[in-house]
Structures are given as structure tokens and as C-alpha cells.
Amino acid sequence: MTTTALHDLGACELLAAYRSRKLSPVEVTQAVLDRVQQWEPALHATYLLRPESALAQARASEARWQRSAPLGPLDGIPATIKDNIATQGDPTPLGTAAVELYPAAQDAPPAARLRESGAVVFAKTTMPDYGMLSSGLSSFHALTRNPWDLRKGPGGSSAGAGAAAAAGYGPLHIGTDIGGSIRLPASWCGIFGFKPSLGRVPIDPPYTGRAAGPMTRTVADAALMMQVLSQPDVRDSMNLPPQHLPWHECALATPEFFKGKRIGLLLDAGCGLPLHDDVRQVVASAAKSLEAAGAHIVAMKPFLSAEMLEGMDHFWRMRSLTDIRTLSAERRDKVLPYIRQWAESAAEFSGAHIFDASQKFHATRVATVKSCSAFDYVISPVAPHVAFAAELPSPTNDPLRPLEHIAYTVPFNMSEQPAASINCGYTGAGLPVGLQIAGARFDDVGVLMAARAFEQIRSAQHPWPQP
């Protein structure tokens, strides 16, 4: 059928092969497990890796395909789920050794949708303590590394998912994102990551700005996942009304999609770390390719302020401090020191200060929507730099300057707008650079179509890293 290794095949290709009986879910799952075995001693991307369970699921899928009765759109496709998305019967450590482990009573919505569709869930993936770092550093999991350069981290908090997708641990991975936790690792691992509109993918527990979404190698596979993940679930109080969206059309988009589109180009985030020259050059080149495809590119002025970013940071510090204070002294001592220092720095904040800080979320939302409203889509870097040293908890390595790298991503969490990261090139050292594509609230299909159109005109992609 193809010379592509089985572990590198996309979900759409695998479904066609299952349908024609050219491949079996069992041989594909075994190939993915073999790939994991090759990479995992160096990457440490997985948690609860269960080969026997995976093969049992694959055999059941094989039997269904032999009867031409697949369970759903993802039947037999290998998939992983992030640590913080509950799976029935499994502990949910949230990346930290401080959490008491007990079996989850039921699957959280994204996990339930994968299982209902027949996906072969073979592992969960790693994350840092409480998901509050853009790195693979955790007090519970082994240090997760980036397959493009093992000296670098994969980003976070969906650290394991980003590394797994780049390393060829099958085609489908689920991450979560409250400030960039899907898009940042997608950018630094050279994959595709999609943060949908708030409520498009039900999650439990829901929280302001928090979204679950696909992390894949291709836009088509992400769109396929969205067919499944976007099914309604009453457990999410912010779940959008059920809507039949044309997810399947996303894979059909061509560069003609950009013709006549008005696209904002945001190269200055307004605050945070300065944009590295190599990232600027790669993103500017991507903008020129969109312009050549017929888009009207307009330079945007920054709309996020240092006060907004600091306010959100201070509120999250107090939220984390409140969580940590519920722990016993013994468990508190197990929290990653960086996270504990960051949270405990809020101890002297007054009630008035925290109230003022909380208002920055809405201020960010208003500023983002207002600035983006003049455009069909907005493009920008995902981050001001590429992957940094794996051992560092954050690019600044300073718990009092923890979020200066998320100024491009966090506004779209607060505005509830869909935003994606797609690889748009590489630095001279060969590290991936992500292009962020954001759309109007609820235009999830449009963002995926824009990403698919760009996927066809971007610069040549480097081969995927090898163990």
C-alpha cells in the first residue's frame, strides 16, 4: 500500500486501509507499541502505557472491521489521552506527586468520546505539576524531552502529547489548553495542535478558558478527531449547543481559501519576552506565502498589556495557593519547588489586589475580540522563541516571571476564540517554529480550513525525528 512506516500513517490513511482490509488494527497497534519502546527510554512521554490492553482493543476492532461494522469514526486508531483527562479506574495525578491517587469513577468527556468511537487508547501522556508549566518537568512523571533535540523540552503543559505525536506514537493525541498548553508544545514539537472555541469540546471539570483538543501531525486528522470530541456532554456547563458542523470539509480546503481574506499579522504581542529574530523571519515568510495565495495581510498593533498578563498570573497564583493549602504538610512538600514558590508568592496579596487581578481576564477578552474583529483570521508566532532546555520549568526559570512566553496564546483562551498551531518552518539549528492561526469565536471549521490551506503552501517539512 505504502512505504510509510505503520506508526507514521495518519488516521485518515489508516481508516481507508482498514476499510479495504489492507491493514489490521492489530498490526498497526503493534507497530506503534514497537515505536514507543524505541523512543520511550529517552522521551518519557507516556503514563499508564498498557500494551496488552491496547492489543486487546485492537483485536476487538479488527473483528468489527471484518464484519464491516466499525464502532465509530476512529475505530482501531491508536490514541493517547493527557494525564489530567480522567479515565475510568485510573488515578489522575495532574502531573504532581502531591496529589493523592485514587481511581477515577468515570471517563471524562474527551476520553469517553474516544472509547465510544473505537479508538485504541494505549497510554496516557505526561504533564508538569498541575499543568501550570510550559515544560515537561514534573514531580510525578520522569522528565519529558523533545524528540527533535533531546536536550530541549517539548513544551507544556501537554508535554507528553506533543513529544508523542512528533515521535510517531500513532496519529491521535488529546491535550488541554488554558493559556497555550496545546499550541506551545505543538509549536516546539513541529506538529499540529488545535484549541477549539470554549465549550466546543466538552470537558469535566470545566474552567474559564480551559479547552481540550487534538494534537496530531496533520490538519485532516485533527478535523477527524473533532467530529468525535465535539459531541455534547451535559457534564460541561459551558458546552456549546449541539451543532452539525462540516468537519469533513476541512480536509478539502485548498490555497484558494485565502483569496480575498483579510488577515491580521501580529508580530508584537505587546508584552512578555521579545520575539527572537529567527522566529520572526519564519513567521514573516509564512505571511508572505499567504499573501501570494491571495490574502490581504495587515500588520496589527499589540492589544495585550503587561498589566493584563500580570493580573492573570497573580490570580492563577492565588488559585494555586488555595489548592496547595488544602494539602497536608507532607504532600505540600512534594509539589515541584518552582510551582510552590510561584503559588506561595501570592500569600501577601490583598483581597482588593486579587479582585483587580481577576478583572484582567475580562479586559483581555474585550481587547482581543475588538482587535481581531477587523479580520477574517489573525496569524502570529505561537511563542516568541523555540524549544528551551528540558530541565528548565519555564523559559525565564524565574517563578516571579513565569508567563512571559504566553502573550501570543493566552488572549485566545480568554476570548474563547479557536486557535491552532501549525509548523511553518525551522531555525538554523533545525528546531520547529509554529504559526498560530486564530479565528472568530465559533469559527472552528474556518480555522481548520485555513490551517489545511496553509499546510499545502508552507515550506518543505523536515523528516520526522528518529530514535
Number of C-alpha atoms within 10 A of each C-alpha: 6 6 6 8 12 19 22 20 17 19 27 18 10 23 21 12 15 21 15 13 14 10 17 22 28 21 16 23 29 19 19 24 22 15 21 23 13 14 18 18 10 15 24 22 33 28 20 13 17 14 17 11 14 22 21 14 23 28 19 16 26 23 14 16 21 14 9 13 13 20 16 15 19 27 28 32 27 29 27 29 28 29 29 22 24 27 22 15 12 16 18 21 21 24 29 22 19 23 20 11 12 11 12 15 12 13 18 21 25 27 22 17 23 26 19 14 19 22 26 29 26 26 24 26 29 36 39 31 28 20 24 24 26 30 35 37 30 25 17 20 23 18 22 33 30 33 26 23 18 14 14 22 32 39 39 34 33 36 36 36 38 40 33 32 27 28 26 27 30 30 26 30 29 29 33 28 24 23 26 32 31 34 36 35 36 37 32 31 35 31 26 30 33 34 33 32 26 28 25 26 26 27 29 18 13 17 14 13 20 22 28 30 28 29 34 32 29 21 27 25 21 27 25 20 25 22 18 21 25 24 19 20 23 11 14 18 14 17 19 18 11 11 10 9 12 10 21 13 14 24 20 11 20 18 21 13 18 23 14 14 18 18 26 26 21 21 20 21 26 16 20 21 18 14 16 12 12 17 25 18 14 21 27 20 16 22 25 14 17 24 18 14 20 17 21 18 20 15 13 19 14 16 20 23 18 13 14 21 22 20 23 21 24 22 23 19 25 20 14 19 20 15 13 21 12 10 16 10 11 9 15 18 14 16 23 21 15 19 23 19 16 22 25 17 16 20 11 9 13 10 9 9 13 19 12 15 20 18 14 21 23 14 18 25 19 15 16 21 19 12 16 19 13 13 18 18 23 25 26 26 28 31 30 24 22 25 25 20 18 22 17 18 27 26 22 15 12 14 17 16 16 22 23 20 25 23 25 27 28 23 28 28 26 23 23 24 25 26 31 33 33 30 29 28 26 23 15 8 7 11 19 25 32 32 28 28 25 31 27 22 16 17 18 26 20 21 26 28 25 25 30 23 23 27 21 12 16 17 16 11 13 12 6 16 13 12 15
